[in-house]
């Protein structure tokens, strides 16, 4: 849903950064807005495998870079099946240098 919708409806699922494809898919299905991913009112289903890959790529960033404190991808546009996704805006917040062990 993104933005205000997520805040108003508390439509959030937290996953570990090393979540498998199956875990990401299961997490997406737990969202209140999951039906929109399958296509509604004549709209085609979104490219779910591309959404899963995007989520896993963000998790990989988190695992690879310990200075990352927060990642906000908003919006992530999910195109119809087979057409991928596009992150229109990404905010990456780094932890202060002194907060990183060994820095």
Steps between C-alpha positions, in 0.01 A plus 500: 500500500779740584515829683192607692317172433768305685482736797120520518430130457818378671557278198854392582685169504853484636739244355860414579749639246595147391140391435460234232279549196233285666516707820469827306205365301330383820562839658348680202193276522454602867456865400147639515550632148619163367197467273624799299812302413281234336315751285166663575222660296647399167857590588758231433699335779829669580840348426519325836838332433647846428354637825652205688840563337483869592427416864787252504736756344421749775570225754832425329597870530423486871713191547788632288516848654477513881489881498148493353251587773192538282383454141180655369392411145193707425350445262597170349294476183410140419414457134288217355638146509826470308563876486698553820502770764640851526607680817408865446659624822735337749624646827792329670587622849844411631581457865738755648862388470542462877202261517665242273708237677860509383462830314 
